[in-house]
């Protein structure tokens, strides 16, 4: 077995030196690894992308097909704050990692991920309460509430779709 020893490089702990290699491998005695900030960014964006995909493609449709409508609505209302908080947290981790490893990015990823994070904050703190109020008004029979709910819900779906594409673009950029 060949011993490995971490070595400090300019970008942080990002390379490993291999000791005692046979002579024919001496020119390849350093294996380059990604800086830790790059790895954290990629993992955080992958978790965000996967969470968004799972929630949109599996969780929400499954809840509304397997539970009675009233129960499904109440359940989803309890899940959405957690969804926005969790996706916002993983996006925040990605943003912080991007900021600490800014020399490893092309530059557009930082504002893009920041906008995604703002989208989660806006959706959770502003849009979600408006949607819940509109839905409550619709159930109570308030005139115009159904249309208001539909428009607000469509807005949240559009924001989520744009965020999904933005997270995918940043993830691909980090991976390539």
N, C-alpha and C positions, 0 to 999 in steps of 0.2 A: 504494500500500500504506500502511496506517495503522500508525504505529509504536506498539509496546506497551512499557510500562515497569512493572516490578514495584513495588508499593508495600507497605510494612510496615503491617499493621493490628493491631488488638488481639489477634486469635487467631493471629498469625504471618503468614507469607507466604501470604495467602489471597485477595488481590484484585489485579486488574490495572487500571491506569488507562489509558485510551485518550486519546492526545493528538491535537489538531487534527481533531476530527470536524466535519462540516458542522453548521450551526446547528440543523437540524431534529432532530439526534440528541443534542444537548447534554444533555438530561435523562437520557439513558442512557449516560453516559460512563464508568460503572464496571461491570465484569463481575465478579460474585462467584464465587470458586472455593472448593472445600472446603479446609479446613485439611489440611496434609500428614499429620497424625496420623490424620485421618478416612480419607484415601485409603489410607494404609498398612494401617489396620485392615481396610478393605473388601477390599483386594487379598489380604491374608494369610488372611482368612476365606474368600474365594473360592477360593484355592489349596487350603486345607484341605478345603473342601467338595468341590471337584473331585477332589482326590486320594482322599478317602474314597469318593466315588461310583465313581470308576474302579476302585479296588482291589476294592471289594465287588461291583460289578456286572459288571466285565469281567475283571480280572486273575485273581482267585481261581477263578471258575468255569471260565475258559479253561484255566488250569493243570491243573485236575482232569479236564477233558474231553480235553485234547490230550496229556498225558503219562501214562506208566504210573503207577499209584497210588503205588508206593514212591518213584519219582523225584519225583512231584508233592509228596508229603509232605515229602521232604528239601528240595526247592526252596522251598516255602512257609515252612519253618522258617528258611531263610536270609533270606527276604524280610521276614518279620514284624518283626524288630528294626529294619530300615530304615524300614518303614512307620510304626511307632510313633515312632521318632526324628524322622522327617521331619514327620509330622503334629503331633507335639509341638512341634517348632521353629517351624513356621508358626503354631501356636496361641500360642506364647510371644510371637512378634513381634506378633500381633494384640493380645494382652493388654497388652504394654508400650505399644503405640500407643494403646490405649484409656486406659491410666493417664495417659499424657502429654497426652491430649486429653479428659480427663474432663468438661470443661464442654460438650462436643459430644454427650454420650450421655445417655440417660435414667437411667442408673445400674444397671439390672439386667444390662446386658451384661457388666460387669466380673466379677461373681461367677460368671455363667454360663460365660464363657470360661475363667475360672480353674478351674472344675469340669471342663470339657472337658480342660484341660491336665493336671489331676490324674488324670483317667481314662486318658490316654495313658501317664503315668508309672506308674500302678498296673498297667495292662495289660502294659506292657513289663517292669517290674521284678519284679512279683509273679505275675500271672496267667500270663504266657507260660511262665516256667520250670515252674510247676505243670502246665500243659497238656502241655508237652513230657515231663515226668516221667511223667505219667499215660499218655501215648501210648506211651512206651518200655516201661512196665510192661505195658500191654495187648499189645504185640507180643511181650513175653517170656512172656505167658500168665498173668500175675498175676491172681488172683481179685479181682473188683470194679473192676479198672482201667478196663475199657471204660465202665462206668457213670460212674466218676469223670471220665474224659476227656469223655464226652458232656455232663455237667453243667458242667464248667469251660468247654468250648467254647461251650455255650449261654450261659453267663454273659458270655463275651467278646463274643459276637455281640450280646447285649442291650446291653451297655455301649457297643459301637460304634454301634448303632442310636440310642440315646439321645444320644450325642455328635453324631451326624449331624444329628439334629433340632435340637439345641441350637446347633450351628454355623449351620444354616440360619436359625434364628430370629434369632441375633445378626447374621448377614449381612443379612437383610431389614431389621432395625432400622437398621443402619448405612446401607443404601442408601436408605431412605425418609426 
